[in-house]
Amino acid sequence: MEWDPRAARWQQALQAAHRYHATHGHLRPPAGTVIDGTDLTVWLSRQRTAHRRGTLAPDRIAALDELGIDWTPGRGMADVRTQDAWQNRLDDARTYHAAHGHLDPPAPTVVNGRRLDAWLNVQRTRRNQGRLTPQQTAALDELAIRW
């Protein structure tokens, strides 16, 4: 049997998905969730894309189906579904700001198991698209975000 590094990475990411599912009971991690070095949100998005294109192997589809993957979620990483989820990420930003005196974390910066740098980039995009509320913009401005 030949060792395939891509297959090994896929299995490692699947194990991260299993751990997330075991802890949370679902497979809808917030943006930037990193488990054992795998950005689970990005990995799941790539699996959905491969599934939609018909390029995801049947055994991989079955493995993700067992975990109850939602093949057609909202808007993926950019979709902050609730104010509570957004507030939790803002709290991560405040924690980072308090520790470092700025809000310009290098990639990848993980706070509370989630990538803060990725979330901040999403917020910049949302602001540029006019999709942040005035309150969200003000909260990030208080932390001197670099827009």
Buried (B, 14 or more C-beta within 10 A) or exposed (E): EEEEEEEEEBEBBBEBBBBBBEEEEEBBBBBBBBBEEBBBBBBBBBBBEBBEEEEBEEEBBEBBEEBEBEEEBEEBBBEBEEEEEBEBBBEBBBEBBEEEEEBEBEEEBBBEBBBBBBBBBBBBEBBEEEEBEEEBBEBBEEBEBEE
